[in-house]
Amino acid sequence: LPYLLVWGIGFGICIHFRSKNKSAANMAITAFSIFIVNLILSTVIQTWLISSQGQDSTLSLHTSFMIAGGVNAVMNIAGWIFLLIALYQLLDLKPVAN
C-alpha cells in the first residue's frame, strides 16, 4: 500500500505539471503506470499461485514463482528506465566537451 500511495501521488503530480514539460511528464506517467500495474499484477499472480499450491507439483509451483519473479523484475527495470529518462529530460543535461 505505501508504494501504491507514492506512485499514485507521483502519477498525479506528473499530470498536474504536464504542461511544463510534456515529454518528461509522459515518460514519468509511463513509469508510474508500469509500477502500479506491476504491483497489482504481481499481487494477484502470487495470491493465485499460493491458493493453487495443492493442485500443482512443487516443481511447477517453483517454476511459476520464478517466472512471475522474472516478469516482475523486468517490469520494474522498465519502469525505472522510463523514470530515469524523465528525470534526465527535466535536467536537460548537456555533454561536456573535452
Secondary structure, DSSP 8 states (H G I E B T S, - for coil): -HHHHHHHHHHHHHHHTTTT-HHHHHHHHHHHHHHHHHHHHHHHHHHHHHHTTTTS-HHHHHHHHHHHHHHHHHHHHHHHHHHHHHHHHHHT------
